[in-house]
Amino acid sequence: MEDVRLIVDIVIALGAATIGGLIAQRLGLPALIGYILAGLAIGPNTPGLVADLDRVQLLANLGVALLMFGLGVEFSLSEVIRVRRAALLGGAIQIPLTVVLGTAAGLAGGWTLGAALLLGGAFAISSSIVALKVLLGRGEMESPHARVALGLGIVQDFSLAPMLALIPVIAGQRGGGFGIAQSLLISAVVLIAAFLLGTRFVPPLLRIVARAGSRELFMLAIVAIALGVALATHAAGLSLGLGAFLAGIVVSESEFEEQVLADIIPIRDIFATLFFVAVGMLIDPYALIAQWQLVLGFALVLVVGKLLIIGGALLAAGVDHRTATLAAVFMAQMGEFSFVLASSGFDHALIDIDEYGTILSVALCSILAMPVLVAISPWLVRIAEHLPGVKRPERLAEGPPAPVAPAGDHVVICGCGRVGAEIGAALDRWDPPDRVIELNPAIVRDLRERGIDALYGDAASRAELESAGVPTARTVAVTTPDLLATEAVIRNARAMNPAIHVIVRAPGTRDVSGLAERGADEVVQPEFEAGLEFVRQVLGWQGIATMETDDLVSARRQTVYGRPGESELQDAS
């Protein structure tokens, strides 16, 4: 039995993770919470089915390496450049302040200075995966706060590298200023070696392997590079995870980045799941019950403190109050790479098993708090709007002046992306007056140069809607995929002009009924409408009668929107 025990442990761990992930997703929680709780359930500290921790941790180390390797491959300098001021300046302010906050909390909780510093480092890094999954589920990936949150998350993730490099110094394994200089010197040498490796050796090697036309050989080469560089940095005294991250950056310099991601993600996700299960197996629920006040106290300090620090840092970086607040809401937690940092600290004896469990529990509490923060985010935005010194983006500093608001009976278009631009082009044919509210200054300048009335600002702001003439408008069209902004526009527009016609975009089909209940006259879900057009085209080419196709499309619209479809409206007329 002993020779198959490893397989038994893998089956137990993956089976428990599957059940835990399903339960978590059914409850609307991130799947990684389910994985950690699954580890808790099969760990040595709870009764029932138990997997061997040492063997699972051995596999979990592969998970850490592949997780960090995937992050390195996905590391996007272009995304940081898009929001460089918010990401770089905001991160430069947020990360040190959050480290100080966590260190102070750890010292107040009776931890040693080294353990408190590690807690501060864990506080500083948010869970980009959790934030992005929530944003994707809400259809807000193209919103300004999603872009800012993504850029800040990349900067936070990259800060993990120097934190991991300094853990041996903090743990006393490299002493004083010489130890710090040694760690930084080793990091610099490894970075230079990684750059030379990535630009001179890896791309030609991958081209040779790719020419063989074998996906298996390509995958073997990628895994060998990932684990080889990770082991090399580990031998140099740095973290295994840091080495894997550098290996990912090396590979990202080649033209095979997309292929590498496509091949590595399935394996990475399986072993990363084992990492989260191993994390849960280390948690002692009885010890946590005994110190629940400390865990809740740390979690409260983390969520509230990080919300204020990130929001303030982004405001200081010039981000508008709404985007700064919403980005802070989605990043006010700590997650998977905080676990990597805590795991490295535990391996270097910087923290004990109880402190390790406390960090993991605080991370769980902070992730569980995200749905609450998202629910109250409109209220937080309104508070931020009235903070001293906060300025709303009412006009552009450059470009043509904003036109005078229309006298009435016009259309207000909130958001001039692809959908808004189509509405504007259609209105130009019949020449009814329209006004655009847009947060992208480049789009606003272009519209003004073409003689189109455009305001630079946040459509969720009551002041911007008043400036656009909503009190006297006939129709307001909200094309932004941002659900929170859409709800705010409906609320404010109805308050200013009860007779106005409100047409909005729903991020997903499940949001349709909620927007209708909040006062939207018409709700459009773009992906659903694209699907209906595909249905119409496919059935037409298959020889299905046009009338039957229209009936089907109308029935589907009735199901989703709760209103008649096109053919029913035409018949009624």
N, C-alpha and C positions, 0 to 999 in steps of 0.2 A: 504493500500500500504506500510505503514511503516514497517509492520512485514515481508515483503519480500524484503525490500530495500537492505539488506545485499546480498541477492542472486543476485539482479539486479546489484549491484556494482561489484560482482565477475564476472558476465557475461560480463559486460562492460570492466573490466580490462583484463580478459583472452582473450576476443575477440580482443581487441586492440593489446594485446601482440602477438597474433597469426599473425595478419596482419603485424605488425611491424617487427616481426622476419622473416617472409617470404620475405618481401621487403629487409631487411638487407642481408639475405643469397643470394638473387638474385643478389645483388650488390657486393657480395664477402666479406661482412663485418660480424663480429661476431654477433650472434643473440641477445646477451644482449644489443647491441647498439639499435637494433630495439625495445626491450622491454622498454628501457629508453625513447626513442623518442615516443613510444606509450603512456607512462605515461605523457609525456609532452603534447601530443595531447588531452588527456582526463582530464588534470589537471585543477585546478581552475584559472590558469593564462592565459589560452587560450580559445577562443570562441568555442562553439560547445558542444558535449556530455560531461558531467562532472560526474565523480564518486566521492563519498564522501571520502575525503582524510583520515579522522580519521578511518573510517571502513577499508579501504584498508591497512592502516598502521598497524592496529590491526592484520590483516592476514599476513602482511609483517613481523611482529615480529616472527611469526611461521616460515616464510621463512628463516629468519636469524638464528633461532635456529637449524632448520633442515640442513641448508647449513653448519653451523659450526659443527654440529654433524657428517655429512657425511665426512667432512674434517678430523675430529678426527679418524673416523673409517678407512679412507684411509691412514692416516698418516703412512708412511712406513719407519721405522728405517733402514731396509735393503737397501732401495734406497739411503738413506743418506750415509750409510757405503760404498756403491759401489764407490761413488765419494766424500768420506768424506773430503779429503783435500780441494778439490775445493769448496764443498758446505759449510763446516764449516769455513774454513779460509777465503774463498771468502765472505761468508755472514758476518763474523765478521768484515771484512773491509768495505764491501759495505753498510750495514745497518746504522751504525753510520754516515758515510760520507754523505749518502743520506739524513738522518735526518737533518744534519747540513746544507746541500744544501737547502732543503725545508724551514728550519727555516729562513735562510738568505733571501731567496726569499720572504717569508711572511713578514718579517720585512721591507724589501725594498718596499713591496707593501702597507705598512701602517697598517698592521695587528698588533694586540697585541701579546705579547710574547707567551701567552698560545695558541692562534689561530695559530701562526706561527709554534709552536712545533707540533701541530696536523697536520698541512700541511706537515711538515717534515716527520712525521710518515706515512702519506698517501703516500708520495713520495717513501718511502722505500720499500713498498710492491707492487710487480708486480702481474699481472693477470695470474696466472698459467693456468687457464681454457682457456683463449684466446690463450696463447702461445702453449699449448698442442693441441688445436683444429687446429691451423695453421700448426703445425708440423705434425699432423696426416694427414691433407689434402695434404701435400707435400710428404708424405711417408718417413719422416725422423725421426720417433720415435726411431729407433735403432742407430741413428748417435751419435757420441761422444758429439756434442753440445746439442742434445736433453737430453741426460743423465745428463749432467752438469746443464742445465737449470732446469730440473726437481728437482735435488738435491738442487739447490739454491732456487727454489721456495718453497720447503718444509721448508727450514730454515726460509725463509721470512714469510711464513704463521704461523710458530710456534712463530715467534717474535711478532705476533699480540696479543698473550696472555698477556705478560707483558705490552705492550702498553695499552691494555684495562684496565689492573689493575691500571695503573698510571693516567688514565684520571681524576678520582675524585681528586687526589692530585693536578694536574695541574689546575683543575677548582676551587681549593680553598676549596673543600668540606672536605678535610683532610689536615691540615696545615703542612707546613715545613718538616723538617727531620723526625719528629714523624709520619707525614702522610705517607711519603714514606715507612718508616719502617713498619707502620701498614699495608699498602697495600701489601708489600712484604711478611709480616708475614702471612696475610690472604691467599695470593696466595700459600705460602708454605704449610699451614695447609690444604687448599683445595686440593692441589696436592697429599699430603700424604693420605688424606681421599679417594681421587679418586683411588689411587694405591691400598689401602687396599680393597676398594669396588670392584675394578676390579678383584683382584686376589682371594678374599675370598667369595664375595657374588654374584656377577653377573654371573660368569660361572655356579655355581650350579643352580641358579635360571633359567637360560636359558636352562639348560639341562632338568629340570623338565617340563618347558613349551614345549620344543621340543618333549618330550616323549608323550605329549598329541596328537601329530600328526595334530594339527590345525594350519594352516598358519595364520588365523585371530588372534588367541591367541598369537602367536609368535610376530606378528606385534604390537599388543596392548602392550605387554611387552616392546618391543623396544622403542616405542614412549613414554611410561610412564617413562622409564629410562632416555631417552633424555631430556624430558621436566622437569622431577622431579629434576635431577641434575642441570639443568639450573636454575630452580626456587630457589633451595637451594643456589647456588652461588650468585644469584641476591639478595637473602635475606641477604647474608653475606656482601653485599656492592660491589660485583664484577659484571661484565657484564653478561647479559643473554647469549650473544654469547660465551663468555669465558666458561661459565658453560656447554653449549651444546658441545663445543669442547672437554672439559675434559670428558664429558659423552661418546663421540665417542671414545676417547682413552681407556676409561674403557672397552667398548664393544670390542674394537680391541684386547684386551688381551684374549678374549675367542676364542674357536675354531669355533664359528659361524660367524666370520667376513664376509665371502663371502655371506652367507645367509642374514645377516643384510643389506649389501649393495644392494643385489638384491631386497630386499623388500622395503628399505627406499628410493632408488633413485627416483622412479616415484613420490612419494609424495613430496620428497624434491624439485624436479625440478619444480613442480607446484607452491608450496609456495615460492620458491626462485624467480620464475618469478614474482610473486606478489610483492616481495621485490623490484626488479628492476623497476617495473611499479611505485611503490610508490616513489622510488627515482626520477624518471622522473617527477612525479606530483609536487615535491617540487621545480623544476627548474622554475624560472621566466624568460622567454625569453627576456622580455623588460629590466629587470635589467642586463641581460648578454650583451645585445646589448649596453647598456650604459657603460659597463666596458669591452668591447671586447679586448681592448689593454692589460688589466691585465691578462685576461684568456689566450690569446695567448702568452704573456710573460712568465707566469708560465709554460705553456705547452712546450715552447721552452727550458726553463731552465731544466724542468723535462727530456725531451727526450734526449737532447744533454748531459746534466750532468750525467744522469743515464747510458747512453751508455758508456761514458768515465769512470765512476766510476766502473761499473760492469766489463768492459773489463780490466781495470787496476787491479782490485781486483783479477780477475781470473788469470791474468798473474803473479801477485805476489804470487798466490797460486800454481804456477808451471804448469798451463794449457798452451798448445801451442797456438800460436797467432790466428790460424784460429778458433779453437774451442772456445776460449775466445771471439773473435769478434762476431761469430754467436750466441753464447749463450746470449751475451749482446744485440744483435739486437732483439731477441725474448723476452727479459725481460725488455726492455727500455720503460715501460709504467706502469700505475697503474690501478687497476681494482676492482673486486668485494669485496675483503676484505678491501680495502681502503674505500669503501662505508660503510662497517660495522663500521670501525673506525670513519669515519666522522659522521655517524648516532649517535654513542655513544657520540661523542663530542657535537653534537647538542642537544641531550637529557640532557646533563650536563651543557648546556648554555655556553660551551666553545667557540662556534662559533655561529654567527647569521645565519638567513636564507639565506642572500646574500652570506656569506662566504661558507656556505654549498653548495649552488648552484654553486659557483665558483669551489670548489673542484671537484664536479661531472662533470662539464664542462671540466675541465683540464684532468680528467681521460678519457672522451670521445675523446678529441683531441689526447691524447697520443695513444689510441687504434687505432684511424683512421690513425695515422702516421705509424703504423707497416707495412702495405703493401709497403709503400715508402722505409722504411729501408730495408725490405727484398729484394726489387728490386735492391738497390744499395749495398747490402752486399758484392758481389764479389769485388767491388771497395774498400769497407772498409777493407776487408781482405788484399788486396794488400797494402793499407796504413799501416795497423798494421804490416805487414811483414817487413817494412822498418823503424819502430820506433827504436830509440836508445835502445840498451840493449835487444831487442827481439831476442831470439835464436830459430832456427828451430830444431826440433827433428831429427837430421841426423843419430844418431847412439845410440845404447843401451849402458848404462853404464856397464851392466853385460852380461854374456853369451858369446857364441862363436862370433868371429868377423864376420862382414858382408863380404860375398864373393866378389870377383872382378866381375864387370859388364860383362855380356856376350859379345862376340865379334860381334854378329849380327844374324839376321834371327831367332830370338827367340820370345817368348810370354811374355808380361808383364801383370801380373794379379794384378789389383788394388782392394784390399780387399779380405781377405781369410776367410770369414765366410763360411756358408754352401754351397753357390753357388760357391765361389772361390775354396773351398776345392774339390768339385766335378770336377772342371776343371783341377786342379792340379793332381788329381788321374787319370783322363783320359789321360792327357799328359804323365804321368809316363809310361803308357803302350807302347807308341810309342817312348818314350825317346827324344822328342824335347826339347831343352833348354828352361827353363822358369824362370821368376824372379817375386817375390811377393813384393808388397808394402802394408804394414799393419800398422794401428795405435795402435793395441793392443799388448803391449810388450810381454805378455805371449804367444800369438800365434807366434810371431816372434822368440822367444827363442825356442819354440817347433819345428818350421820349420827348424831352423838352426841346432838343435841337430840331426834332421833326414837327414841333408845334403842338404836341399833345400835352394836355394838362396833367402834370404828374407831381405828386408830393413824395418827398423822402421821409419815411417814418414808419411807425408800427401801426398797422391797421387795428390792432387790439386796443389802442389808446383812444379814449373818448375824444381827446383834443384833436387827434388827427382826423377822426370821422367828422367832427364838426367843421374842420378846415376844408374837408372835401365836399361839404354841403349835404351831408346825409339828412339833416332835418328837412330839407326841401326836395330830396331826390325821389325818383319813382322806384328805382331798383338798385340793390347792392348785390354784386356778385363776388363771392369769396372763393378764390381759386387756390389759396394756399393749402398744402397738405397738413399744416399744423393744426391739430384738433383743438388745443387750448386757445389759440388765436381765433379760430373760427367761432368757438362758443362765446368768446368775449365780444366779437363783432356782432353776433346775433343779439346778445344781451344789450349792448350799447345802442345798436341801431334801432331796436324795438323801443327802447326808452326814449330816444330822440324823435322817432317818427313811427308811430304805431301802424300807419297805413303803408309803409314801405314794403316792397316785395323783396324777400331775401332768398337768394339762390346760393347754395354752398356746395363745397366739395367734401365728400366723406373719405377719410383715409382708408377705411375698410367697410365691407358690407355690414358688419356688426355695429358700426357707428351710425348707420342711416336712421334708425328709429330714434336714437337719442337726440340727434340734431333736429329731427322733425319735432320732437317733444319740446325742444328748447325754443322753437319759434321759427324754424326755417320753412319757407313756403315750398321750396323745391330742393331736393338733395340729389347730387350726381356722384356716382362712384366710378371713376375713370376706368379702372381695370375691369369692372363688371360690364361697363358699356363696350369696352374693347372686345370682351368675350362674346357679347351679343352680336357684334358686327362679324366676328369670326363665324359664329353660328349661322348668321344670315348668308355669308359668302359660301361656306361649305355646303349648306343645304341647297343653295341655288345651283351650284355646280354639280350636285348630285341629282338634279332634276326634280327636287321637291317644289310643289306649287308655291308661288309667292304668298298667296293668302294663308296657306298653312304655316309657312315660316313666320309671317307677321303675327299669327295667333299665338304661336309658341313664344316668340319674343315678348309679346304683350303679357302673356301669362307669367313669364319669368320676371318682368318688370313689376307686375302686380305683387308677386311674392316678396321681392326685395324691398320695393319702395312703398308698397301698400297703396298704390294709385294706378289709374288706368294706363295702359301702354299706348303707343302711338296709334295703332289701328283702331282701338276703341274710341280714342278721342276724335279720330277722323270720322268714324261711323256716327258718333254722337252729333258731330257738326253737320 
